């Protein structure tokens, strides 16, 4: 079970009791082999975790970054194949959605959802799916706005 330590402003008049030291927190993590969560103003701000947990996380993060890089390369390779095939696809698949895998069309459909469901069912990965048309399909998707509230003194 994760222990939580609430950090208090040591200069505040309401701060009472002994504030844990870094050494005592580290000793507790080492002894119990469990993380300690540091909370300030009811919000988690950090976690002190056993080194074995950190090493597993670091390995996962490294593998995840590598997987993303390779995934991007695979996607771009399939996209490039679509662009290379497009002149012929305009003759044979105009107005249809096509799925490109390993440099070739593996499926097509007038309905993009039906195509996506079949591709997912077949577990084809990576795949690039696109509508075959002369003009690229452009979607205007509104982006969420970030509103900053600034308290004025």
C-alpha positions as a Markdown table, in Angstrom:
| # | Residue | x | y | z |
|---|---|---|---|---|
| 1 | Unk | 0.0 | 0.0 | 0.0 |
| 2 | Unk | 1.3 | 3.4 | -0.9 |
| 3 | Unk | 2.0 | 5.7 | 2.0 |
| 4 | Unk | 1.2 | 9.4 | 1.5 |
| 5 | Unk | 3.1 | 12.3 | 3.1 |
| 6 | Unk | 1.5 | 15.7 | 3.0 |
| 7 | Unk | 4.0 | 18.5 | 2.7 |
| 8 | Unk | 3.4 | 21.7 | 4.7 |
| 9 | Unk | 4.8 | 25.1 | 4.5 |
| 10 | Unk | 7.4 | 25.1 | 7.3 |
| 11 | Unk | 7.0 | 28.9 | 7.7 |
| 12 | Unk | 3.3 | 28.8 | 8.1 |
| 13 | Unk | 1.9 | 29.3 | 11.6 |
| 14 | Unk | -0.3 | 26.2 | 11.3 |
| 15 | Unk | 2.6 | 23.8 | 10.6 |
| 16 | Unk | 2.8 | 21.5 | 13.5 |
| 17 | Unk | 4.7 | 18.3 | 14.1 |
| 18 | Unk | 7.8 | 16.9 | 12.8 |
| 19 | Unk | 8.4 | 17.2 | 9.0 |
| 20 | Unk | 9.8 | 14.0 | 7.5 |
| 21 | Unk | 13.3 | 14.3 | 6.2 |
| 22 | Unk | 14.5 | 13.1 | 2.8 |
| 23 | Unk | 16.6 | 10.5 | 4.6 |
| 24 | Unk | 13.6 | 9.2 | 6.6 |
| 25 | Unk | 11.4 | 8.9 | 3.4 |
| 26 | Unk | 14.2 | 7.1 | 1.6 |
| 27 | Unk | 14.7 | 4.7 | 4.5 |
| 28 | Unk | 11.0 | 3.9 | 4.6 |
| 29 | Unk | 11.0 | 3.2 | 0.8 |
| 30 | Unk | 14.0 | 1.0 | 1.2 |
| 31 | Unk | 12.6 | -0.9 | 4.2 |
| 32 | Unk | 9.1 | -1.5 | 2.8 |
| 33 | Unk | 9.9 | -1.6 | -0.9 |
| 34 | Unk | 6.8 | 0.5 | -1.5 |
| 35 | Unk | 6.4 | 4.0 | -3.0 |
| 36 | Unk | 5.8 | 7.0 | -0.9 |
| 37 | Unk | 3.5 | 9.7 | -2.5 |
| 38 | Unk | 4.3 | 13.3 | -1.7 |
| 39 | Unk | 1.2 | 15.6 | -1.6 |
| 40 | Unk | 1.0 | 19.3 | -1.4 |
| 41 | Unk | -2.3 | 21.3 | -1.2 |
| 42 | Unk | -4.2 | 18.0 | -1.7 |
| 43 | Unk | -2.4 | 17.4 | -5.0 |
| 44 | Unk | 0.2 | 14.6 | -5.6 |
| 45 | Unk | 3.4 | 16.3 | -6.7 |
| 46 | Unk | 6.0 | 13.5 | -6.6 |
| 47 | Unk | 6.6 | 9.8 | -5.7 |
| 48 | Unk | 9.6 | 8.3 | -4.2 |
| 49 | Unk | 9.8 | 4.7 | -5.5 |
| 50 | Unk | 12.1 | 1.7 | -5.1 |
| 51 | Unk | 14.9 | 1.6 | -7.6 |
| 52 | Unk | 13.6 | -1.7 | -9.0 |
| 53 | Unk | 10.3 | 0.1 | -9.9 |
| 54 | Unk | 12.3 | 3.0 | -11.5 |
| 55 | Unk | 14.5 | 0.6 | -13.5 |
| 56 | Unk | 11.4 | -1.2 | -14.9 |
| 57 | Unk | 9.8 | 2.2 | -15.7 |
| 58 | Unk | 13.0 | 3.5 | -17.4 |
| 59 | Unk | 13.1 | 0.3 | -19.6 |
| 60 | Unk | 9.4 | 0.6 | -20.4 |
| 61 | Unk | 9.8 | 4.3 | -21.4 |
| 62 | Unk | 12.8 | 3.5 | -23.6 |
| 63 | Unk | 11.0 | 0.7 | -25.3 |
| 64 | Unk | 7.9 | 2.8 | -25.8 |
| 65 | Unk | 9.9 | 5.6 | -27.4 |
| 66 | Unk | 11.5 | 3.2 | -29.7 |
| 67 | Unk | 8.2 | 1.6 | -30.6 |
| 68 | Unk | 6.7 | 5.0 | -31.4 |
| 69 | Unk | 9.7 | 5.9 | -33.6 |
| 70 | Unk | 9.4 | 2.6 | -35.5 |
| 71 | Unk | 5.6 | 3.0 | -35.7 |
| 72 | Unk | 6.0 | 6.5 | -37.2 |
| 73 | Unk | 8.5 | 5.1 | -39.8 |
| 74 | Unk | 6.1 | 2.2 | -40.7 |
| 75 | Unk | 3.2 | 4.6 | -41.0 |
| 76 | Unk | 5.2 | 6.9 | -43.3 |
| 77 | Unk | 6.4 | 4.0 | -45.4 |
| 78 | Unk | 2.7 | 2.9 | -46.0 |
| 79 | Unk | 1.7 | 6.5 | -46.7 |
| 80 | Unk | 4.5 | 6.8 | -49.2 |
| 81 | Unk | 3.3 | 3.6 | -50.8 |
| 82 | Unk | -0.2 | 5.0 | -51.1 |
| 83 | Unk | 1.1 | 8.1 | -52.8 |
| 84 | Unk | 3.2 | 6.0 | -55.2 |
| 85 | Unk | 0.1 | 3.8 | -56.0 |
| 86 | Unk | -2.3 | 6.7 | -56.2 |
| 87 | Unk | -2.2 | 7.3 | -60.0 |
| 88 | Unk | -3.3 | 3.7 | -60.6 |
| 89 | Unk | -5.7 | 3.7 | -57.7 |
| 90 | Unk | -7.5 | 6.7 | -59.2 |
| 91 | Unk | -8.3 | 4.5 | -62.2 |
| 92 | Unk | -9.3 | 1.4 | -60.2 |
| 93 | Unk | -10.5 | 2.6 | -56.7 |
| 94 | Unk | -11.6 | 6.2 | -57.3 |
| 95 | Unk | -14.1 | 7.3 | -54.5 |
| 96 | Unk | -13.2 | 4.3 | -52.3 |
| 97 | Unk | -11.2 | 4.1 | -49.1 |
| 98 | Unk | -8.2 | 1.8 | -49.5 |
| 99 | Unk | -6.0 | 0.2 | -46.8 |
| 100 | Unk | -2.3 | -0.1 | -47.7 |
| 101 | Unk | -0.1 | -2.6 | -45.9 |
| 102 | Unk | 3.4 | -3.7 | -46.9 |
| 103 | Unk | 3.3 | -1.4 | -49.9 |
| 104 | Unk | 0.1 | -2.8 | -51.4 |
| 105 | Unk | -3.7 | -2.4 | -51.2 |
| 106 | Unk | -5.0 | -5.1 | -48.9 |
| 107 | Unk | -8.7 | -4.0 | -48.7 |
| 108 | Unk | -11.0 | -1.3 | -49.9 |
| 109 | Unk | -14.6 | -0.1 | -49.2 |
| 110 | Unk | -16.8 | 2.9 | -49.8 |
| 111 | Unk | -17.4 | 3.0 | -46.1 |
| 112 | Unk | -14.4 | 4.0 | -44.0 |
| 113 | Unk | -15.8 | 2.5 | -40.8 |
| 114 | Unk | -16.5 | -0.9 | -42.4 |
| 115 | Unk | -13.0 | -0.9 | -43.8 |
| 116 | Unk | -11.5 | 0.0 | -40.4 |
| 117 | Unk | -13.4 | -2.7 | -38.7 |
| 118 | Unk | -12.2 | -5.4 | -41.2 |
| 119 | Unk | -8.6 | -4.2 | -40.9 |
| 120 | Unk | -8.9 | -4.3 | -37.1 |
| 121 | Unk | -10.4 | -7.8 | -37.2 |
| 122 | Unk | -7.7 | -9.0 | -39.5 |
| 123 | Unk | -5.1 | -7.4 | -37.1 |
| 124 | Unk | -3.2 | -5.8 | -39.9 |
| 125 | Unk | -0.5 | -3.5 | -38.7 |
| 126 | Unk | 0.8 | -1.0 | -39.7 |
| 127 | Unk | -1.8 | 0.1 | -42.2 |
| 128 | Unk | -2.5 | 3.4 | -44.0 |
| 129 | Unk | -6.1 | 4.0 | -45.0 |
| 130 | Unk | -7.1 | 6.9 | -47.2 |
| 131 | Unk | -9.9 | 8.0 | -49.6 |
| 132 | Unk | -8.8 | 7.7 | -53.2 |
| 133 | Unk | -9.6 | 11.1 | -54.9 |
| 134 | Unk | -7.9 | 13.7 | -57.0 |
| 135 | Unk | -8.1 | 16.3 | -54.2 |
| 136 | Unk | -6.8 | 15.5 | -50.7 |
| 137 | Unk | -9.5 | 15.2 | -48.1 |
| 138 | Unk | -9.2 | 18.0 | -45.7 |
| 139 | Unk | -11.0 | 18.0 | -42.3 |
| 140 | Unk | -11.3 | 21.1 | -40.2 |
| 141 | Unk | -11.3 | 19.8 | -36.7 |
| 142 | Unk | -11.6 | 22.5 | -34.0 |
| 143 | Unk | -9.0 | 22.3 | -31.4 |
| 144 | Unk | -9.8 | 22.6 | -27.7 |
| 145 | Unk | -9.0 | 26.0 | -26.2 |
| 146 | Unk | -6.9 | 26.5 | -23.2 |
| 147 | Unk | -8.2 | 29.3 | -20.9 |
| 148 | Unk | -5.9 | 30.6 | -18.3 |
| 149 | Unk | -7.5 | 32.2 | -15.3 |
| 150 | Unk | -5.3 | 34.7 | -13.6 |
| 151 | Unk | -6.1 | 36.1 | -10.2 |
| 152 | Unk | -5.6 | 39.8 | -10.0 |
| 153 | Unk | -4.3 | 41.2 | -6.7 |
